[in-house]
Amino acid sequence: MSKIVFLDLDGVVVPFGNFADLDIAILRKQPDVEQMVRATVKTPAIWLSSLAIKADAKFVLISSWRGVLSPATIQSYLEGLELFEHFHPDWCAEMRGIPPLPVKGRDIGMWLGDHRDVRQSDCLVLDDEDHGLKESWGFHALAHIRPDPKVGFDMGNLAKALTHFMPDKAGSSDFCAAP
């Protein structure tokens, strides 16, 4: 069975304030992916890669970036962080809300509806907020980890995520070791 992590970017991969020196309005119109990658704190991406490898999980994007940047730009950014290799082939949940504010719960529900081989118990949501996650489709029961948006995904979040996917291995000596 597939293990799926529905992944937000702001506050999870990209800690708030990360792009403080970049002009976001310009990036939205003419993204400079290399500049964005250089400016990104890499620690959350390292822990996320560890999660994907250790849990044999694939990411699916639910970020509001879907309504602001092109899929090619987002993919290039994720490749620059060495995260894209851990994404599901259907890597970006279709956005059904009004950009840039998706209704993430509905987007997750529709993605899962298209992937009936994925069980809810094999899913995890990584999002620093919960707005839009509990609105419809009954997917409010999905496990949800909310990283500190100023830090992003960290070792504590990794431990919680691995415990969700691999409860029998919790507490082992290499459980949260970086890859």
C-alpha positions in Angstrom: 0.0 0.0 0.0 1.1 3.6 -0.7 1.9 5.8 2.2 1.1 9.4 1.4 2.1 12.7 3.0 0.0 15.7 1.9 2.5 18.5 2.1 2.2 22.2 2.5 5.2 24.4 1.7 4.9 27.7 3.7 5.6 27.0 7.4 6.6 23.3 6.7 9.3 23.2 4.0 9.8 27.0 4.0 9.8 28.5 7.5 8.1 31.9 7.8 10.5 34.7 7.2 12.7 32.5 5.1 12.3 34.7 2.0 12.4 38.0 4.0 15.2 39.3 1.8 13.4 38.5 -1.4 10.6 40.5 -3.0 7.7 38.1 -3.1 5.7 40.2 -5.5 8.5 40.0 -8.0 9.0 36.2 -7.4 5.3 35.7 -8.1 5.5 37.4 -11.5 9.0 36.2 -12.5 10.2 33.4 -10.2 14.0 33.0 -9.9 14.0 29.4 -8.7 17.8 29.3 -8.1 17.5 32.4 -5.9 14.6 30.8 -4.0 16.5 27.6 -3.4 19.6 29.5 -2.2 17.5 31.5 0.2 15.7 28.4 1.6 16.8 26.9 5.0 17.6 23.3 4.0 17.0 21.6 7.4 13.3 21.0 6.9 13.9 19.4 3.4 16.6 17.1 5.0 14.1 15.9 7.6 11.4 15.5 5.0 13.7 13.4 2.8 14.4 11.2 5.9 10.7 10.7 6.4 10.1 9.7 2.8 13.0 7.2 2.9 12.4 5.7 6.3 8.6 5.4 5.9 8.7 4.6 2.2 6.2 7.5 1.8 5.4 9.8 -1.2 4.5 13.4 -1.0 1.5 15.1 -2.6 1.5 18.9 -2.7 -1.4 20.8 -1.1 0.3 24.2 -0.8 -1.4 27.4 -1.8 1.7 27.8 -4.1 -0.4 25.8 -6.5 -2.5 28.9 -7.2 0.4 31.3 -7.4 3.3 29.6 -9.3 3.3 27.3 -12.2 3.7 23.5 -11.7 7.0 23.7 -13.6 8.3 26.4 -11.2 7.2 24.5 -8.1 8.8 21.3 -9.5 12.1 23.1 -10.2 12.1 24.5 -6.7 11.4 21.1 -5.2 14.2 19.5 -7.4 16.6 22.2 -6.1 15.8 21.1 -2.6 16.3 17.5 -3.6 12.7 16.7 -2.5 10.9 16.1 -5.8 12.3 12.6 -6.1 10.1 11.7 -3.1 6.8 12.9 -4.7 4.1 10.7 -6.0 3.7 10.5 -9.8 0.4 12.4 -9.3 2.4 14.9 -7.2 0.1 17.9 -7.1 -3.5 17.7 -5.8 -5.8 19.6 -8.1 -6.7 23.0 -6.5 -10.5 23.5 -6.3 -10.5 26.7 -4.1 -10.1 30.2 -5.3 -6.3 30.9 -5.7 -4.3 31.4 -3.7 -6.6 30.0 -1.0 -7.4 26.3 -1.8 -9.9 24.3 0.1 -7.3 21.7 1.1 -9.7 19.2 2.7 -11.6 19.0 -0.5 -8.4 18.8 -2.6 -7.2 15.9 -0.5 -10.5 14.2 -0.7 -10.6 14.5 -4.5 -7.0 13.2 -4.8 -7.8 10.2 -2.6 -11.0 9.6 -4.6 -8.7 9.3 -7.7 -6.4 7.0 -5.8 -8.6 4.4 -4.1 -5.7 2.1 -3.3 -4.6 4.6 -0.7 -6.1 4.1 2.8 -6.8 7.0 5.1 -4.7 5.3 7.8 -1.8 5.4 5.4 -2.0 9.2 5.0 -0.6 12.1 6.9 -1.1 15.8 6.5 1.9 18.1 7.2 0.5 21.7 7.3 1.2 24.4 9.9 -2.5 25.4 9.7 -5.7 23.4 9.6 -8.0 25.8 7.8 -9.5 24.1 4.8 -8.6 20.6 6.1 -11.8 19.8 8.0 -14.3 21.3 5.6 -15.6 18.4 3.6 -15.4 14.8 2.4 -15.0 13.4 5.9 -11.2 13.5 5.7 -10.9 15.3 9.0 -9.9 12.0 10.4 -6.5 12.1 8.7 -3.5 12.3 11.0 -2.2 15.9 11.0 1.1 17.3 12.2 1.4 21.0 12.5 5.1 22.2 12.4 6.0 25.4 14.1 5.8 27.8 11.1 8.9 29.7 12.2 11.0 26.5 12.2 9.4 24.3 9.6 9.5 20.5 9.7 12.0 19.4 12.3 13.2 16.3 14.1 10.3 16.3 16.6 7.8 16.3 13.7 9.8 13.5 12.0 9.5 11.4 15.2 5.7 12.0 15.2 5.4 11.2 11.5 7.5 8.0 11.7 5.5 6.9 14.7 2.3 7.4 12.7 3.6 5.2 9.8 5.8 2.8 11.8 4.5 2.6 15.4 6.3 -0.7 16.0 9.7 0.9 15.4 9.2 3.9 17.7 12.1 4.3 20.1 14.6 2.3 18.1 18.1 3.8 18.1 18.1 5.0 14.5 14.5 6.0 14.4 15.0 9.7 13.8 18.6 9.7 12.6 19.2 11.8 9.5 19.8 9.8 6.3 
